[in-house]
Amino acid sequence: MVKTMKKKSSQDDVVKKIEKIAKEDIYEKIKKKKLPELQMPLRALTNVKYNPKDGFFELVGKMKERTLTASTIKTFAQTLRMMAHAKSIVENDDITTKREMYYISKNWAEAMFKEQPESDTVMDDMEAMMMVNREQLGFIPEEKGGEVAGKLIVVDKDTDTGKDLRIDCTKFGSGAYSIPISVEHLKFETDAKFILAIETAGMFQRLLKHNYWKKASCILVSMGGVPTRACRRFVRRLSDEKKLPVYVFTDGDPYGYFNIYRTLKVGSGNAAHINEYFCVPKAKFLGVTPQDIIDYKLPTHDLKEIDIKRAKDAVKNDPFVQHYKEWQKAIKQLVDMKVRCEQQSLAKHGLNYVTSDYLPQKLKNAERFLP
């Protein structure tokens, strides 16, 4: 059964949530001469659990409070101003990019954000506090959702007429279909055998250039690094509705394994309140694995200190890694080898070795993929 998002938690519902928090947690407490406070889930790996039956990181219940004090007055004011702005744009069926939100705060006098990461953090806290995704609050990212090519027809809507638009992902020439920010309304038609999600735009372009999707009867998705929410939701819906396996192809390093693959498959601690919708539990890791580096005699770079730290942190703190001995073994192998490897290193054996040998050989043994 396909898990559907609560339809834009209807705009009225979002507005009511904002008004409820403003009234009960702020206004009523001030009237009673109590300190107003805002409660939200702690957004960290220490506040999530992983159950393979569910397939995603879930909150375990730890909360944090933002109480109005002398030291928190600025952040408190920023949160309320952003809530007021969200209420306005939702009521007017408009949108604000994350970057625009940062600049809007320049009108807030002493409550303005000095840097965008401050604005983004308050936005994430607000999202978690209300248990909705930021797109439902009218906030959208600047980045694209990812690119798609191969055996897929996406059925979208003409914004002027409301009629169906059939978009054939085999007909973009040397280009590709760009995943939109919102994908809930899309429908899919395909007879592909699997989805191949690719870390780098360069590798995606190589597979596209040589029509690998035709040879392998698949759908290619360029994640362009850590996949955006739109990209994850697109792959999740496509996989669920068309019952397609998802294979993930990243660099052979801790960043590719955990920041990219693990985020796609089970989500993150930072966004545990919405992982249920923005993850792909069916995903499996195709490569580049530590064993691939040995088997294919691939060129490598030394592991950086940050790589080693990321790997050790994953073993110590990541519930996903702690659940799978296969990943623990792979991490140990990579750290013992003290190397990392890029997808493009396969070019050592020839520019198109990845399509002629590597991918076909790997796909013959999909049961051996890392979980």
N, C-alpha and C positions, 0 to 999 in steps of 0.2 A: 504494500500500500504506500503510495507516494505521500510523504509528509509535506503538507502545504503550510505556507506562512499564513498567519492570521491576517487576512486581506487588509493590508495597510493599516492594521489595527484601527480601522476606520478613522478618518480625520477627527470626527466628533469624539471618539474614545481617547485619542491622544490629547486633545484639548481638555477633556474632562480630567485626565490624569494630572496634567499640569495644574489645573485649577484646584484639584483636590490637595496636592502637595502644598501649593501656595497658601491655601486656606487653613488646613489642619496642622501643618508643620511650621508655618511661619506666622500667619495672621492671628490664629486663635491663641498660640502660645504667647505672642507679644501682648495680646489683650489681657492674658492672665499674669502678665509680668514675669514670664518665664523666658529662658533663653531659647530662641528658635533653633532648630537643628534639622539637618538633612541626613538621611540614612541611605547607604548604598552598599552593595556587595563589594568585598575586597577583591580587586582584580589582579590575581596572581596565581601561579602554579600551586602555591600552598593552600589555595582555597578551591581546588578542583580534584575530582576523582575520575578515573577512567574505568568504565565497564564495557568490555568488548561487545556485549549483547546490545547495548545502546549505540556504541560506536563513536562517542564524542566525549570531550571533557564536560563535566557537569559541576555546578557549584555545590560545595558542601555546607555552606551556610554562614561563613564568617562575614561579619559586617564591619563597616567603618562609619563613623559619624562625623559630620561637619557641623560643629556647633559655632554659633556666632560669638566670637571672643575677640579681644584686641589683636591677637596674632592671626586670626583667620578672616578678619572682616573684609579684606580685599577679595579673597577667593570666594567668600560667601556672596559678596555683592556681584561678582562676575557670574556666578552660577545663576543667581536670580535674573540678572540682565539677559543671560543667554536663554533661560526658560521663557522669558517674556518675548524674546525675538522668535523663538521656535513657535510659540503660540500664535504669533502674528502671521508667520509665513505658512503655517498649516491652515489657518483660517482662510487665508487668501490663495490657497492652492499654488504656492510659489516654492522656490528652492533657494538655498544659499550654499555656495561651495565653502569648504573648510577654510580656504584662503580668504574668501570674502568675509567670513565671520571674524577672522582676526582683524581685518581692516575696519569692520563696522565698530569694533570695540574702541577705535581711536576717538569715537564720539563720547566715550564713557568717562572722561576726565581721569581721575586718579584710579578708576577701576579698569582702565585699558590694559590689554595684554602687551607685555614687552616683546615677546617672541611667540611665534605660532605654536610651538610645542605646548605652551601654557594653555592656549585656547583649545588645542586638541585634547588635552588631558581633562579639562573641565567638560568638554563635549562628551568624552567617553564616560566620565563619571555620571553625567546627566542621563545618558543612555542606559547605563546599568541601574541607576536609581529608579527609572521608570519601567525597566524591563521591556524596552522596545529597541529596535535598531535605529541608528541615527538617520537613516533614509526616511523613516516614518516621521521623524521630527523635522524633516525638510532639509537636512544637511547632507550634501553629497560630496564625494571625493573629487579631486582634480584629475586623477589618473584614469586612463582607460581601463576597461574591464578585462582586456585580454583579446587575443585574436584567434580565429577559427578557420580552418580549411579542411576540405574533404567531403566525405559522403554524408552530407547533412543538408536538409532544407529547413530553414527557420521561418516559421510563420509569424509575422509581426502584424501590426495594425497601421494603416495610413492615418496619420494624425488629423488630416483634413476631412477625410470621408468616413473613417472608421472601418473601411473595408480591409480584408486580409491582404497582406503583402507577403508573397512567397520569395524568400531569399535563398538562392542556391549557392552553397558554399564551395561548389566546384567551379564557379563561373567568375572568379575574381582575378583571373590571369596570374600575374606575379604578386598580387596583393592578397588580402584576406578580409573576412568579415570581422568587424569590431563588436565585441560584446557590449551592449548598452549598460548604463548604470542600473536600470531596473529590468529584471528578466522574468518577473512573475507572470506576465501576460503572454509570453512567448509559447509557441507550440512547435513540436519537432516531428520531422519525417526522416527516417533513415533506415538503411539496411546494413549499416556498418557493423563490424564484428567487435570493435573495442574503441576506446578513447585513449589517445596517447597525449598526456599532459607534459609539456616540455619546459624546462627552466628558462633557457636563454632564447632570445629572439634570433640570434645567429643560427642556432641549430634548427629552430623552427623554419627559418628561411631556406636552409639547405634541404630539409625534407620536403618543403613546399616546391622548391625549384625543380626537384626531380620526381614530383608527383608520387611521393612515397605513400600517400593516402590511397592512391589507386592500386598500387602494388599490394598493399597490406589490407585493403578494404577497411579503412579506419577513419577516424576523425582526429585531426591534429589540433591541439590547443596550445597556444603560446601563453605561458603564465607571466613571462617577463620579470622573473624574480619571484618574490613573495606574492602569491596570487591575491588579487583584490577580492573583496567580498562578492562583487558581481561575477567575477570569474568562478569563484568557488560555488556560488549558488547556481550558475549556469551549468557547470559540470555535474553538480549534484542532481539537478532536475533532469538533465539529459540522461544521466546514468540510471536514475530510478525509473523514469517513465519508459525508457526504451530497453531497460534491463541490460545495460552494457557494462562490461568490466572497464575499470580505469587503471591504466598503467602510467607510472610517473617516472620521468627521465630527467635526473638532475646531475649536477657536478658531484664528484665524489669527495665531499667535505661535510663537516658538521653543520654548516649553514644550509647546504642543500638538503641534508637529511632532516633537520629539525625546524629551521625557520620556514622552509618551503614545503617539504613533503609532509611533515607532521602537522603543520598548520592546515594544509589542504585536507588531510585525512580526518583529523579529530578536532581541529580548532586550536585555540590558544587559551592560556589562563587569563589573559587580559580581556578576552571577549567571551568568557564562559557562559554568560547569560543569553547569548544568541548562537552558540556553537551548534545547537540542534539543527539549525537551518543552513548554516554556512560551513558545512564540512562534508566530506565525501568518504563515509566509512568503508565503502567497497574498494577504495584505492589500494593498490599494491605497488611496491617499489621495484621498478625494473632495473635501474642502475643510474650512475656508475657506482658499483659496490667496491669495497676494499678488495674482494676476491677478483673482481674484474681487472683491477690494476695489475694483479699478478698474472692472471690468465691471459690477458691481452698485451702484457708487457708495455703498459702505457707510461708515457712521460709524466713526471710528477713535479710538484713544488713542495718545499718543506712546510710542515704544519706550523702555523703561526701560534703565538701564545694565546691569542683570542680563540683560535680553533680548539686548542687543547682545553682551555677553560670551558668553552661551550660544550665540548664532548663530556667532560667530567661532570659538569652541572646537569647534563641530561641524565646521566646514569644515577646521580645522587637525588635529583629533584623532580624529574619528569615522570609522571604516572604512566604515560604511554610506554616509555622505554623500560620502566621497571616491570611492566607487564610482559614484555616480549624478550625472552632470552636471546632470540636471534639478533635483535638490535644491540643488546648488551655485548654479544660476541663480536658483531661487526664493528662497534665502536672501539672495543679493546684492540681488535686487529688493526684498525686505522691508526690509533694512538701508538701502538707498538711499532708500526711501520714508519711513523713520524712523517707521513706525506699526505698530500691532498691532490686531487686530480680533476681536471676540467673535462667537460663533454667533448670539447674540440680536440682533446689529445688523441682521439681516435683517428684524426687526420694523419697521424704518423704512418698509418698503414695505407694511406690513400684518401683523397678527398671524399670519396663516396663509400668508403669502407663501412661507415655507420649504417648505410642502407643495404649494401650488398652482403654484409657478413654479420656485423654486431647485432643489429635489431632482429634479423631473422633467426639467428642462433639463440638469442635470449628468449624470443617469443615461443620457441619450440619447448621451452621448459618453464612456462609461466607458473607452474606449481612450486618452483624453487624461489620465486620472488620473495623479497623480504616483506613481512606483514605491514 
